[in-house]
């Protein structure tokens, strides 16, 4: 009996514990993947394609995680464009309704190769801006910790 209880607790933690579906570094990597690679990667991570959304005139492919609605994660993958050296670059956005996911993303960004260059707030949210020679990322966290987003893009002509 002593061995079964810890095993049961471990299984329950894996079954009911919901970590974020994608890591900050994986979002950075998606900015340089082609359409098929992004699609396959998100499907492998448990997302399903939900169609498209248009933001500021740009059409993004929309993917939703397989989590319950109150813990949903969304990925928005912008159109890819070819750089002069043949690489692909695209904007990628991640949204979630879970404060723990946002805290994890922020912690991962702070440990990444990007540098925190701005920390501030607007009327609704805290804003964190990260930057390096290749990427720029903005993480916004609602004051209520019930919503937020990670927006990542490669810089123009990065890696050329």
GIKAPE-V795128 format. One record per run of one state. SS is the DSSP state (H for helix, E for strand, L for the rest). FROM is the first residue (numbers start at 1). TO is the last residue. If there is no record, write none. Layout:
ss->SS from->FROM to->TO
ss->SS from->FROM to->TO
This chain:
ss->L from->1 to->1
ss->H from->2 to->16
ss->L from->17 to->23
ss->H from->24 to->30
ss->L from->31 to->34
ss->H from->35 to->44
ss->L from->45 to->46
ss->E from->47 to->55
ss->L from->56 to->57
ss->E from->58 to->65
ss->L from->66 to->68
ss->H from->69 to->71
ss->L from->72 to->72
ss->E from->73 to->77
ss->L from->78 to->80
ss->E from->81 to->82
ss->L from->83 to->87
ss->E from->88 to->89
ss->L from->90 to->91
ss->E from->92 to->96
ss->L from->97 to->98
ss->H from->99 to->111
ss->L from->112 to->114
ss->E from->115 to->121
ss->L from->122 to->124
ss->E from->125 to->131
ss->L from->132 to->134
ss->E from->135 to->142
ss->L from->143 to->147
ss->E from->148 to->154
ss->L from->155 to->160
